[in-house]
Amino acid sequence: MDADPATISAFVVRISCHLRIQNQAADDDVKEGDTKDETQDVATADFEFAALFDYHLQEGEDDPTEEELTAYAATTGRFALYPYIREYVYDLTGRLALPPLTLEILSRPMPVSPGAQWPATRGTP
């Protein structure tokens, strides 16, 4: 299906990342006068991921506002890119002969509507 370029728009979501892996000194590595809390950088990496999102406007629809695009980028855009960032970090640390680092799952707290009751087994929000 061919689309009319006048009704298609796109925007880019970019996420810049800085990875810093540190090694905390073990008890037997601590020299006199030093503290165990001192850390050494083992590896650092700066990288960026980007995704192009396109959207189609129906006749008569207005372009999304800057606020709407920013909200989309901060939620859906971030969730779309995060699995690739997570895989990259895991792969990169393995290639550096370090134990593979698995980042946590990205989550966002669910909004609670006023007056909502939580099930007794789940506790309070």
PELIN-V836185 format. One record per residue. N is the residue number from 1. RES is the residue in one small letter. NEAR is the number of other ideal C-beta (glycine too) atoms within 8 Angstrom. Layout:
N & RES & NEAR
N & RES & NEAR
//
This chain:
1 & m & 2
2 & d & 3
3 & a & 7
4 & d & 6
5 & p & 5
6 & a & 4
7 & t & 9
8 & i & 11
9 & s & 7
10 & a & 8
11 & f & 8
12 & v & 8
13 & v & 12
14 & r & 7
15 & i & 11
16 & s & 7
17 & c & 10
18 & h & 7
19 & l & 11
20 & r & 7
21 & i & 11
22 & q & 8
23 & n & 8
24 & q & 8
25 & a & 10
26 & a & 6
27 & d & 5
28 & d & 4
29 & d & 6
30 & v & 9
31 & k & 5
32 & e & 3
33 & g & 3
34 & d & 8
35 & t & 5
36 & k & 8
37 & d & 5
38 & e & 8
39 & t & 8
40 & q & 7
41 & d & 9
42 & v & 7
43 & a & 10
44 & t & 8
45 & a & 8
46 & d & 8
47 & f & 8
48 & e & 8
49 & f & 11
50 & a & 9
51 & a & 9
52 & l & 7
53 & f & 10
54 & d & 7
55 & y & 8
56 & h & 7
57 & l & 10
58 & q & 6
59 & e & 5
60 & g & 3
61 & e & 6
62 & d & 4
63 & d & 6
64 & p & 7
65 & t & 6
66 & e & 5
67 & e & 6
68 & e & 8
69 & l & 10
70 & t & 8
71 & a & 8
72 & y & 11
73 & a & 11
74 & a & 7
75 & t & 9
76 & t & 7
77 & g & 13
78 & r & 12
79 & f & 9
80 & a & 9
81 & l & 13
82 & y & 9
83 & p & 7
84 & y & 8
85 & i & 12
86 & r & 11
87 & e & 8
88 & y & 10
89 & v & 12
90 & y & 12
91 & d & 9
92 & l & 10
93 & t & 13
94 & g & 9
95 & r & 6
96 & l & 7
97 & a & 4
98 & l & 10
99 & p & 4
100 & p & 8
101 & l & 9
102 & t & 7
103 & l & 7
104 & e & 4
105 & i & 3
106 & l & 8
107 & s & 4
108 & r & 6
109 & p & 5
110 & m & 4
111 & p & 4
112 & v & 7
113 & s & 5
114 & p & 4
115 & g & 4
116 & a & 6
117 & q & 4
118 & w & 9
119 & p & 5
120 & a & 4
121 & t & 4
122 & r & 5
123 & g & 4
124 & t & 3
125 & p & 4
//
